[in-house]
Amino acid sequence: ENAKDTNMKIGTMANIGLIYIGQKNYGEALKVYARQKTLAKAINAKRHYGISLTSEGTAYDYLKEYGKAREHFLEALEIFLELGDKPLIAQCYNNLSVHYELSNEDDKALEYALKSIKIKKDIGSLGKIAISQIAAAKIYNKKGQYQKALKLFQEALVNAENTGYLD
């Protein structure tokens, strides 16, 4: 704040919000993300604004406020599509996949996981593709489509091993 560097402030607030999420203090995380969003809007930083929306969406999912979470994710997705930011589109699709699984909408969850996988393959983001592959595999498993699930779980493991993203 003393440096008057708004971009750095926005990034730092994102990290503070993540710490609150890790502490399961979702109310404080939401306060930080709201400030982050206000700053991003003030300097017309659409990318940062979209990121803060996804962060808020995640906090709302943890609070089981699924309607609010969905609104935030979909608004963020519109921004990322407008910007053509493929990595953030893929991340948003993954967030929506998790969201729809939490709200017991498995078909929508699978749809968004598969969209995320496709983009991550297209842009060569193999390190993070395993997250989406696991999300899709879990849905296939729930639906009793065990061969599809197994194939994706195996691909996710290979991708995680090859890129060092074993967590």
MORA-V51519 format. One record per pair of residues at least 12 apart in sequence whose C-alpha atoms are under 10 Angstrom apart, sorted by the first residue. I is the first residue (numbers start at 1). J is the second residue. Records with the same first field share a line. If there is no record, write none. Layout:
I: J + J
This chain:
6: 36 + 39 + 40 + 42 + 43
7: 36 + 39 + 40 + 43 + 45 + 48
9: 36 + 39 + 40
10: 32 + 33 + 35 + 36 + 37 + 38 + 39 + 40 + 45 + 48 + 49 + 52
11: 36 + 48 + 52
12: 36
13: 29 + 32 + 33 + 34 + 35 + 36 + 37 + 52
14: 29 + 32 + 33 + 35 + 36 + 37 + 48 + 51 + 52 + 55
15: 29 + 32 + 33
16: 28 + 29 + 32 + 33
17: 29 + 30 + 31 + 32 + 33 + 36 + 52 + 55 + 56 + 59
18: 32 + 33 + 55 + 59
20: 32 + 59
21: 55 + 58 + 59 + 62
24: 59 + 62 + 63
25: 59 + 62 + 63
26: 56 + 58 + 59 + 60 + 61 + 62 + 63
27: 59 + 60 + 63
28: 59
29: 55 + 56 + 58 + 59
30: 52 + 53 + 55 + 56 + 57 + 58 + 59 + 60
31: 56
32: 52 + 55 + 56
33: 49 + 51 + 52 + 53 + 54 + 55 + 56 + 59
34: 49 + 52 + 53 + 55 + 56
35: 52
36: 48 + 49 + 51 + 52 + 53
37: 49 + 50 + 51 + 52 + 53 + 55 + 56
38: 52
40: 52
46: 76 + 79 + 80 + 82 + 83
47: 76 + 79 + 80 + 82 + 83 + 85 + 88
48: 76 + 79
49: 75 + 76 + 79 + 80
50: 72 + 73 + 74 + 75 + 76 + 77 + 78 + 79 + 80 + 88 + 92
51: 72 + 73 + 76 + 77 + 79 + 80 + 88 + 91 + 92
52: 72 + 73 + 76
53: 69 + 71 + 72 + 73 + 74 + 75 + 76 + 77 + 79
54: 69 + 70 + 71 + 72 + 73 + 74 + 75 + 76 + 77 + 88 + 91 + 92 + 95 + 96
55: 69 + 72 + 73 + 76 + 95
56: 68 + 69 + 72 + 73
57: 69 + 70 + 71 + 72 + 73 + 74 + 75 + 76 + 95 + 96 + 99
58: 70 + 72 + 73 + 95 + 96 + 98 + 99
60: 72 + 99
61: 95 + 98 + 99 + 100 + 102 + 103
62: 99 + 102
64: 99 + 102 + 103
65: 103
66: 99 + 100 + 102 + 103
67: 99 + 103
69: 95 + 96 + 99
70: 95 + 96 + 99 + 100 + 103
73: 92 + 93 + 95 + 96 + 99
74: 92 + 93 + 95 + 96
76: 88 + 89 + 92
77: 89 + 90 + 91 + 92 + 93 + 96
78: 92
80: 92
86: 116 + 119 + 120 + 122 + 123
87: 116 + 119 + 120 + 123 + 124 + 125 + 128
88: 116 + 119
89: 115 + 116 + 119 + 120
90: 112 + 113 + 114 + 115 + 116 + 117 + 118 + 119 + 120 + 123 + 125 + 128 + 129 + 132
91: 112 + 113 + 116 + 117 + 119 + 120 + 128 + 129 + 131 + 132
92: 112 + 113 + 116
93: 109 + 111 + 112 + 113 + 114 + 115 + 116 + 117 + 119 + 132
94: 109 + 110 + 111 + 112 + 113 + 114 + 115 + 116 + 117 + 129 + 131 + 132 + 133 + 135 + 136
95: 109 + 112 + 113 + 116 + 132 + 135
96: 108 + 109 + 110 + 111 + 112 + 113 + 116
97: 109 + 110 + 111 + 112 + 113 + 114 + 115 + 116 + 132 + 135 + 136 + 139
98: 110 + 112 + 113 + 132 + 135 + 136
99: 112
100: 112
101: 135 + 136 + 138 + 139
105: 139
106: 136 + 138 + 139 + 140 + 142 + 143
107: 139 + 140 + 143
108: 139
109: 135 + 136 + 138 + 139
110: 132 + 133 + 135 + 136 + 137 + 138 + 139 + 140
111: 136 + 139
112: 132 + 135 + 136
113: 129 + 131 + 132 + 133 + 134 + 135 + 136 + 137 + 139
114: 132 + 133 + 135 + 136 + 137
115: 132 + 136
116: 128 + 129 + 131 + 132 + 133 + 135 + 136
117: 129 + 130 + 131 + 132 + 133 + 135 + 136
118: 132
120: 132
125: 159 + 163
126: 156 + 158 + 159 + 160 + 162 + 163 + 165
127: 156 + 159 + 160 + 161 + 162 + 163 + 164 + 165 + 166
128: 156 + 159 + 160 + 163 + 165
129: 155 + 156 + 159 + 160 + 165
130: 152 + 153 + 154 + 155 + 156 + 157 + 158 + 159 + 160 + 161 + 163 + 165 + 166 + 167
131: 153 + 156 + 157 + 159 + 160 + 165 + 167
132: 152 + 156
133: 149 + 151 + 152 + 153 + 154 + 155 + 156 + 157 + 159
134: 149 + 150 + 152 + 153 + 154 + 155 + 156 + 157
135: 149 + 152 + 153 + 156
136: 148 + 149 + 152 + 153
137: 149 + 150 + 151 + 152 + 153 + 154 + 155 + 156
138: 150 + 152 + 153
140: 152
